[in-house]
Amino acid sequence: MTPHLIAQAAPAAVPAGRLLPAALIGIALIVVLITRFRLHPFLSLTLGSLTVGAIAGVSMTDVVKSFTDGFGATAAGVGTLIALGAMFGKLLADSGGADEVVDTIVGRSSPRTLPWAMAGVGALIGLPMFFEIGLVLLMPVIFLVARRSGLSLIRVGIPALAGLSAMHGLVPPHPGPLVAIDALKADLGITLGLGVLIAVPTVAIAGPLFARFAARWVDVPAPELFAARQEPGPQERRPSFAVTLATVLLPVVLMMGKAVADLVIAEGSVARTALDFLGTPLVALLIAVIVAIFTLGLGAGMDRKAIAATLEGALPPIAGVLLIVAAGGGFKQTLVDTGIGKLVADWVQNSGLSVLLLAWLVAVLIRLATGSATVATVTASGILAPLVTTMDTGHTSLLVLAIGSGSLFFSHVNDAGFWLVKEYFGLSVGQNLKTWSVMETVISVVGLVFVLLISLVI
C-alpha cells in the first residue's frame, strides 16, 4: 500500500483562487448532508470529493481516479487492521475475558479507589475495542458497581467512559488514529507510545478527577437495567486475568518492540528484521487474533464452531465504519491531488501558527459540525497531509494525536455516542451536556496541552 501523500502541484488550468472555495464548499456539503439530511457519511464523503474536484475545475475522470485510489489504499491499509481489531475484541467479549478483567480489578478496589479502578477498566477494555462495543460491555458493570458501592452513577461511570473515549481517539488500533497514521505517514509504534503516554494523565484528569465535580452537578441513581447480571454457570469458565491481560497487551508489545528496535538496533541485523516484521500492525494484530483463539476461545471452553461464529459475527457491525474510513481516504486523496492540500500547507507555513494547534482546531470544527470523531479525523488528516514533508517523525506522530484530541471535542446532539450515553444513564439532555459532553471536552483540551508540552522536548 503506497498512498499518494506527497502533495502535487495544482493543474495549470486551475486558478489558485478556486482551490480554497472548492475545499470549503466540499467540506460544507459533507457537513450539511450528514447533519441536515442524515445521509450516511460514506455517501456524503463521496459526493463531497466529487464536488471538490468539479469546483476546482479538475477533469471528473481524474477526480474519480483520485478518489478510488485513496479509497483503495486506505481500505487495504487500514481496513484490514480494523477487521482484525474487531475479531480480537469480539473474542475478548464472548470468551468472558473482558468480564474477568473487569471483575478482578473492581473486586480488589475500595470505595475510595473505585473511580480510579473504573478508569483503568475503561482504558483496558477500550484498548482493543471500539467505543460503542466497550460501552455496551461496561454498562452492566458500571450499574452493578454503583449499586453495590453506594457511589453516584456519575462518579463511577464517567471514569470508565473517559478511559474508553481517550483510547478511541488517541491510541491505535482504533479507526481514527489508524486513518491519521496512514494519511500522514506517521510511525505507528512511536504514535502508539506517545498516545498511551498522553492518554494516561488525560484519563486521570477527565475521569476520576472530573467525576468528583460532575457527580455534584448531576446525581442520578443507577437504572435497574441489568439488575440481575448473569454470572458464569457451573459449566462455564473464563480465561484467567493474567492470560487475558497478556493477550490484550500482546499486539501493543509487538508494535512497541518495533518502535524501540528502530531506535536502538542496527538496521539489517537479524533482531531488527524480526522485530520489524512482528511489529508491523497487520502482523501484530494477526498474531494477536490467532493467539486469542487459543488463550481466550479455547481457554474459555469454546469449541471450534463457537469460535468461528464469534469471528464471523465480528465483521458485519464494522462494515459501515470500513466504508466511512475508506471514503475518508478517497476524500483526502482528492484534496491532495487537486493541489488544495499544498495550498493550505503553504498558508500554514507562512502564517506562523502552530501546526499542532491548527490541526486540533480543524478537527474540532469538523467534529462540532458532523458529530463524528472519525469524519473529523479523516478530513483533518487529508487537509494537513502535505505538511508532513517538513516534519520529523516525532512531530508527525504528535500531529496525529493533535487531530485525535480535536476529534473528541464536545460531543453533543449530532453525535450517536451522546444519545447512547444519555439513554443508558437515564439522563436528561441538560444533564448529559454537563457530564458526558464536558468530559469529552476535557479529554480534548488536556490531550492538546500534553501534545504541545511534549512537542517542546522532542
C-alpha positions as CSV (number, residue, x, y, z in Angstrom):
1,M,0.0,0.0,0.0
2,T,1.5,3.3,-1.1
3,P,-1.0,6.2,-0.7
4,H,-0.1,9.3,-2.7
5,L,0.7,11.5,0.2
6,I,3.2,13.9,-1.5
7,A,1.2,17.0,-2.5
8,Q,1.1,17.5,-6.2
9,A,1.0,20.9,-7.8
10,A,-2.4,22.1,-8.9
11,P,-3.1,21.7,-12.6
12,A,-2.0,24.7,-14.6
13,A,-5.6,25.3,-15.8
14,V,-6.9,25.6,-12.2
15,P,-6.5,29.1,-10.7
16,A,-5.3,29.0,-7.1
17,G,-8.3,31.2,-6.2
18,R,-10.6,28.3,-7.0
19,L,-8.9,25.8,-4.8
20,L,-9.8,27.2,-1.3
21,P,-13.5,27.7,-2.2
22,A,-13.6,24.2,-3.6
23,A,-12.3,22.8,-0.3
24,L,-14.7,24.9,1.8
25,I,-17.7,24.1,-0.3
26,G,-16.9,20.4,-0.4
27,I,-16.5,20.2,3.4
28,A,-19.6,22.3,3.9
29,L,-21.5,19.9,1.7
30,I,-20.3,16.9,3.7
31,V,-21.4,18.6,6.9
32,V,-24.9,19.5,5.6
33,L,-25.5,16.1,4.1
34,I,-24.6,14.4,7.4
35,T,-26.3,16.8,9.8
36,R,-29.3,18.1,7.9
37,F,-30.2,15.3,5.6
38,R,-28.9,12.4,7.7
39,L,-27.1,11.0,4.7
40,H,-24.6,8.2,5.6
41,P,-21.1,9.6,5.9
42,F,-19.9,7.2,3.2
43,L,-22.2,8.8,0.6
44,S,-21.5,12.3,2.0
45,L,-17.7,11.9,1.7
46,T,-18.1,10.5,-1.9
47,L,-20.3,13.4,-3.0
48,G,-18.0,15.9,-1.2
49,S,-15.0,14.6,-3.1
50,L,-16.7,14.9,-6.5
51,T,-17.9,18.4,-5.6
52,V,-14.3,19.5,-4.7
53,G,-13.0,18.3,-8.0
54,A,-15.8,19.8,-10.0
55,I,-15.4,23.3,-8.4
56,A,-11.7,23.2,-8.7
57,G,-12.0,22.6,-12.4
58,V,-10.3,19.2,-12.5
59,S,-11.3,16.6,-15.0
60,M,-14.0,14.5,-13.4
61,T,-12.2,11.4,-14.7
62,D,-9.2,12.4,-12.7
63,V,-11.3,13.2,-9.7
64,V,-12.8,9.7,-9.8
65,K,-9.4,8.2,-10.1
66,S,-8.0,10.2,-7.2
67,F,-11.0,9.2,-5.0
68,T,-10.8,5.5,-5.9
69,D,-7.0,5.4,-5.5
70,G,-7.4,6.9,-2.0
71,F,-10.3,4.7,-1.2
72,G,-8.5,1.5,-2.2
73,A,-5.2,2.4,-0.5
74,T,-7.0,3.2,2.8
75,A,-9.2,0.2,2.7
76,A,-6.1,-2.0,2.1
77,G,-4.0,-0.5,4.8
78,V,-6.5,0.5,7.5
79,G,-9.5,-1.8,6.7
80,T,-7.6,-5.0,7.4
81,L,-6.4,-3.7,10.8
82,I,-10.0,-2.6,11.8
83,A,-11.3,-6.1,10.8
84,L,-8.6,-7.8,12.8
85,G,-9.2,-5.5,15.8
86,A,-13.0,-6.3,15.7
87,M,-12.3,-10.0,15.7
88,F,-10.0,-9.7,18.6
89,G,-12.5,-7.5,20.6
90,K,-15.3,-10.0,19.9
91,L,-13.2,-12.9,21.1
92,L,-12.4,-10.9,24.3
93,A,-16.1,-10.2,24.9
94,D,-17.6,-13.6,24.0
95,S,-15.0,-15.6,25.9
96,G,-15.7,-13.8,29.2
97,G,-12.1,-12.4,29.2
98,A,-13.4,-8.8,29.4
99,D,-15.6,-9.7,32.3
100,E,-12.7,-11.4,34.0
101,V,-10.6,-8.2,33.7
102,V,-13.4,-6.0,35.0
103,D,-14.4,-8.2,37.9
104,T,-10.8,-8.7,39.0
105,I,-9.9,-5.0,39.0
106,V,-13.2,-3.9,40.6
107,G,-13.2,-6.7,43.1
108,R,-9.8,-5.6,44.5
109,S,-10.8,-1.9,44.9
110,S,-12.1,0.1,47.9
111,P,-14.9,2.7,47.5
112,R,-12.2,5.4,47.5
113,T,-10.2,3.8,44.7
114,L,-13.2,2.6,42.7
115,P,-13.3,5.6,40.3
116,W,-9.7,5.0,39.5
117,A,-10.2,1.3,39.0
118,M,-13.1,2.1,36.7
119,A,-10.9,4.4,34.7
120,G,-8.4,1.6,34.4
121,V,-11.1,-0.9,33.3
122,G,-12.4,1.5,30.7
123,A,-8.9,2.1,29.3
124,L,-8.0,-1.6,29.2
125,I,-11.3,-2.6,27.6
126,G,-11.0,0.4,25.3
127,L,-7.6,-0.6,24.1
128,P,-8.7,-3.4,21.7
129,M,-12.5,-2.5,21.3
130,F,-14.5,0.1,19.5
131,F,-16.1,2.7,21.8
132,E,-19.6,1.5,21.2
133,I,-18.8,-2.1,21.9
134,G,-16.8,-1.3,25.0
135,L,-19.7,0.9,26.3
136,V,-22.3,-1.8,25.9
137,L,-19.9,-4.3,27.5
138,L,-19.2,-2.0,30.5
139,M,-22.7,-0.8,31.2
140,P,-23.8,-3.7,33.4
141,V,-20.6,-3.4,35.3
142,I,-21.0,0.3,35.9
143,F,-24.5,-0.1,37.1
144,L,-23.6,-3.1,39.4
145,V,-20.6,-1.2,40.9
146,A,-22.7,1.9,41.5
147,R,-25.4,0.0,43.3
148,R,-23.1,-2.2,45.4
149,S,-20.7,0.7,46.4
150,G,-23.4,3.3,47.0
151,L,-21.4,5.8,44.9
152,S,-23.1,8.1,42.4
153,L,-23.6,6.6,38.9
154,I,-21.7,9.6,37.5
155,R,-18.8,9.1,40.0
156,V,-18.4,5.6,38.8
157,G,-19.4,5.9,35.1
158,I,-17.5,9.0,34.0
159,P,-14.1,7.5,34.7
160,A,-14.9,4.4,32.7
161,L,-16.2,6.5,29.8
162,A,-13.1,8.6,29.9
163,G,-10.9,5.6,29.6
164,L,-12.9,4.3,26.7
165,S,-13.1,7.6,24.9
166,A,-9.4,8.6,25.3
167,M,-8.3,5.2,23.9
168,H,-10.7,5.6,21.0
169,G,-9.3,9.0,20.0
170,L,-5.6,8.7,20.8
171,V,-4.5,5.1,20.6
172,P,-4.3,2.7,17.6
173,P,-5.6,0.2,16.5
174,H,-8.8,2.4,16.7
175,P,-10.0,3.6,13.3
176,G,-9.5,7.3,13.8
177,P,-5.8,7.1,14.8
178,L,-5.1,4.4,12.2
179,V,-6.5,6.7,9.5
180,A,-4.5,9.6,10.6
181,I,-1.3,7.5,10.8
182,D,-2.0,6.2,7.3
183,A,-2.7,9.6,5.8
184,L,0.2,11.4,7.5
185,K,2.7,8.5,7.1
186,A,3.4,8.5,10.8
187,D,5.3,5.8,12.6
188,L,2.7,3.6,14.3
189,G,4.9,2.4,17.1
190,I,6.0,5.9,18.1
191,T,2.4,7.2,17.8
192,L,1.2,4.3,19.9
193,G,3.8,5.1,22.6
194,L,3.1,8.8,22.7
195,G,-0.6,8.1,22.5
196,V,-0.5,5.9,25.7
197,L,1.8,8.5,27.3
198,I,-0.7,11.2,26.7
199,A,-3.8,9.1,27.3
200,V,-2.8,8.0,30.9
201,P,-2.8,11.5,32.5
202,T,-5.6,12.7,30.3
203,V,-7.9,9.8,31.5
204,A,-6.9,10.6,35.1
205,I,-7.9,14.3,34.8
206,A,-11.0,13.8,32.6
207,G,-12.1,10.6,34.5
208,P,-11.7,10.3,38.3
209,L,-10.8,13.9,39.0
210,F,-13.5,15.5,36.8
211,A,-16.1,12.9,38.0
212,R,-15.8,14.4,41.6
213,F,-17.3,17.7,40.2
214,A,-19.7,16.1,37.7
215,A,-21.2,14.0,40.5
216,R,-22.1,17.2,42.4
217,W,-23.7,18.7,39.3
218,V,-25.7,15.6,38.4
219,D,-26.8,13.0,40.9
220,V,-28.8,10.1,39.5
221,P,-29.3,6.5,40.8
222,A,-28.2,3.5,38.8
223,P,-31.0,2.4,36.5
224,E,-32.5,-1.1,37.1
225,L,-31.2,-2.2,33.7
226,F,-29.0,-5.4,34.1
227,A,-30.1,-5.6,37.8
228,A,-29.7,-9.4,37.7
229,R,-26.3,-9.5,36.0
230,Q,-25.6,-13.1,34.8
231,E,-22.6,-14.8,36.3
232,P,-20.9,-17.8,34.8
233,G,-22.7,-21.0,35.4
234,P,-21.1,-24.1,36.9
235,Q,-20.1,-25.5,33.5
236,E,-18.8,-22.2,32.2
237,R,-15.3,-20.9,32.7
238,R,-13.3,-17.8,31.8
239,P,-9.7,-17.3,30.8
240,S,-7.7,-16.2,33.8
241,F,-7.0,-12.5,34.4
242,A,-3.2,-12.9,33.7
243,V,-3.8,-14.8,30.5
244,T,-6.4,-12.2,29.3
245,L,-4.2,-9.3,30.2
246,A,-1.2,-10.8,28.4
247,T,-3.3,-11.4,25.3
248,V,-4.7,-7.9,25.3
249,L,-1.3,-6.4,25.6
250,L,0.4,-8.7,23.1
251,P,-0.2,-6.5,19.9
252,V,0.8,-3.4,21.9
253,V,4.1,-5.0,23.0
254,L,4.9,-6.2,19.5
255,M,4.3,-2.8,17.9
256,M,6.2,-1.0,20.7
257,G,9.0,-3.5,20.2
258,K,9.3,-2.5,16.6
259,A,9.5,1.2,17.5
260,V,12.2,0.5,20.1
261,A,14.1,-1.7,17.7
262,D,14.1,1.1,15.0
263,L,15.8,3.4,17.5
264,V,18.4,1.2,19.2
265,I,19.2,-1.8,17.0
266,A,21.3,-1.6,13.9
267,E,19.5,-1.8,10.6
268,G,19.9,-5.1,8.8
269,S,20.5,-7.2,11.9
270,V,18.5,-10.4,12.5
271,A,16.9,-9.0,15.6
272,R,15.9,-5.7,13.9
273,T,14.5,-7.6,10.9
274,A,12.5,-10.0,13.1
275,L,11.1,-7.2,15.3
276,D,10.2,-5.0,12.3
277,F,8.2,-7.9,10.9
278,L,6.5,-8.9,14.1
279,G,5.7,-5.3,14.9
280,T,4.1,-4.5,11.6
281,P,0.5,-3.6,12.6
282,L,-1.1,-6.2,10.3
283,V,1.3,-9.0,11.5
284,A,0.9,-7.9,15.2
285,L,-2.9,-7.9,15.1
286,L,-3.0,-11.2,13.1
287,I,-0.7,-12.8,15.7
288,A,-2.9,-11.4,18.5
289,V,-6.1,-12.9,16.9
290,I,-4.5,-16.3,16.4
291,V,-3.2,-16.3,20.0
292,A,-6.6,-15.2,21.3
293,I,-8.3,-18.1,19.6
294,F,-6.3,-20.4,21.9
295,T,-6.0,-18.3,25.1
296,L,-9.4,-16.7,25.1
297,G,-11.5,-19.0,22.8
298,L,-10.3,-22.5,23.7
299,G,-9.2,-21.2,27.1
300,A,-12.9,-20.4,27.9
301,G,-14.1,-23.8,26.7
302,M,-15.4,-22.5,23.3
303,D,-15.4,-25.2,20.6
304,R,-14.4,-24.6,17.0
305,K,-17.9,-23.8,15.9
306,A,-18.4,-21.2,18.6
307,I,-15.0,-19.6,17.8
308,A,-15.9,-19.5,14.1
309,A,-19.2,-17.9,14.9
310,T,-17.6,-15.3,17.0
311,L,-15.0,-14.3,14.4
312,E,-17.7,-14.2,11.7
313,G,-20.0,-12.1,13.8
314,A,-17.4,-9.5,14.4
315,L,-17.3,-8.3,10.8
316,P,-20.9,-7.2,9.9
317,P,-21.1,-4.5,12.6
318,I,-18.0,-2.7,11.3
319,A,-19.0,-2.6,7.6
320,G,-20.2,1.0,7.9
321,V,-17.0,2.0,9.7
322,L,-14.9,0.5,7.0
323,L,-16.8,2.3,4.2
324,I,-16.5,5.7,6.1
325,V,-12.8,5.3,6.7
326,A,-12.1,4.3,3.1
327,A,-14.3,7.1,1.7
328,G,-12.4,9.4,4.0
329,G,-9.2,8.2,2.4
330,G,-10.7,9.0,-1.0
331,F,-11.6,12.5,0.1
332,K,-8.1,13.0,1.4
333,Q,-6.6,12.0,-1.9
334,T,-8.9,14.3,-3.8
335,L,-7.7,17.2,-1.7
336,V,-4.1,16.3,-2.2
337,D,-4.3,15.7,-6.0
338,T,-6.2,18.9,-6.7
339,G,-3.5,20.9,-5.0
340,I,-5.7,22.1,-2.2
341,G,-3.6,20.4,0.4
342,K,-0.4,22.2,-0.8
343,L,-2.3,25.5,-0.8
344,V,-3.2,25.0,2.9
345,A,0.3,23.8,3.7
346,D,1.8,26.9,2.2
347,W,-0.6,29.2,4.1
348,V,0.1,27.5,7.4
349,Q,3.9,27.7,6.9
350,N,3.6,31.4,6.2
351,S,1.1,32.2,8.9
352,G,3.3,31.5,11.9
353,L,0.6,29.4,13.5
354,S,1.5,26.2,15.4
355,V,0.7,23.3,13.1
356,L,-0.4,21.2,16.0
357,L,-2.8,23.8,17.2
358,L,-4.2,24.3,13.7
359,A,-4.7,20.5,13.3
360,W,-6.6,20.5,16.6
361,L,-8.8,23.4,15.6
362,V,-9.6,21.9,12.2
363,A,-10.6,18.6,13.8
364,V,-12.7,20.5,16.5
365,L,-14.7,22.4,13.9
366,I,-15.5,19.3,11.8
367,R,-16.3,17.3,15.0
368,L,-18.7,20.1,16.1
369,A,-20.4,20.2,12.7
370,T,-20.7,16.5,11.9
371,G,-20.7,14.8,15.4
372,S,-18.4,12.2,14.1
373,A,-14.9,11.7,15.5
374,T,-13.9,9.5,12.6
375,V,-15.1,12.0,10.0
376,A,-13.3,14.8,11.8
377,T,-10.1,12.7,11.9
378,V,-10.1,11.6,8.2
379,T,-11.0,15.1,6.9
380,A,-8.4,17.0,9.1
381,S,-5.8,14.4,8.1
382,G,-6.5,15.0,4.5
383,I,-6.2,18.8,4.8
384,L,-3.0,18.7,6.7
385,A,-1.3,15.7,5.0
386,P,1.1,17.9,2.8
387,L,2.6,19.4,6.0
388,V,4.3,16.2,7.0
389,T,7.1,16.6,4.4
390,T,8.6,19.3,6.6
391,M,8.1,17.5,9.9
392,D,10.3,14.9,11.7
393,T,8.9,11.5,12.8
394,G,8.1,12.5,16.4
395,H,6.2,15.7,15.4
396,T,4.3,13.8,12.7
397,S,3.1,11.4,15.5
398,L,2.1,14.4,17.6
399,L,0.2,15.8,14.6
400,V,-1.8,12.6,14.6
401,L,-2.5,13.0,18.3
402,A,-3.5,16.6,18.0
403,I,-6.1,15.7,15.4
404,G,-7.3,12.8,17.6
405,S,-7.7,15.1,20.5
406,G,-9.6,17.6,18.5
407,S,-11.9,14.9,17.1
408,L,-13.3,14.3,20.6
409,F,-14.2,17.9,21.4
410,F,-17.7,18.5,23.0
411,S,-19.9,15.6,21.9
412,H,-23.5,16.9,21.5
413,V,-26.9,16.2,19.9
414,N,-25.5,15.3,16.5
415,D,-23.3,12.5,17.9
416,A,-24.7,9.0,18.2
417,G,-22.5,8.4,21.3
418,F,-24.2,11.4,23.0
419,W,-27.6,9.6,22.8
420,L,-26.2,6.2,23.7
421,V,-24.7,7.5,27.0
422,K,-27.8,9.6,27.7
423,E,-30.2,6.7,27.3
424,Y,-28.1,4.2,29.2
425,F,-27.5,6.6,32.1
426,G,-31.1,7.8,32.1
427,L,-30.0,11.5,31.9
428,S,-31.8,14.5,30.5
429,V,-30.2,16.3,27.6
430,G,-29.0,19.1,30.0
431,Q,-27.5,16.5,32.4
432,N,-25.7,14.7,29.6
433,L,-24.3,18.0,28.4
434,K,-22.9,18.8,31.9
435,T,-21.3,15.4,32.3
436,W,-20.6,13.4,29.1
437,S,-20.1,16.5,26.8
438,V,-17.9,18.4,29.3
439,M,-15.9,15.2,29.9
440,E,-15.2,14.9,26.2
441,T,-14.1,18.5,26.0
442,V,-11.8,18.0,29.0
443,I,-10.2,15.0,27.2
444,S,-9.8,17.1,24.0
445,V,-8.2,20.1,25.7
446,V,-6.0,18.2,28.1
447,G,-4.8,16.0,25.2
448,L,-3.9,19.0,23.2
449,V,-2.0,20.5,26.2
450,F,0.1,17.4,26.6
451,V,0.7,17.2,22.8
452,L,2.1,20.8,22.9
453,L,4.2,20.1,26.0
454,I,5.7,17.0,24.5
455,S,6.5,19.0,21.3
456,L,8.7,21.3,23.3
457,V,11.0,18.4,24.4
458,I,11.3,16.2,21.3
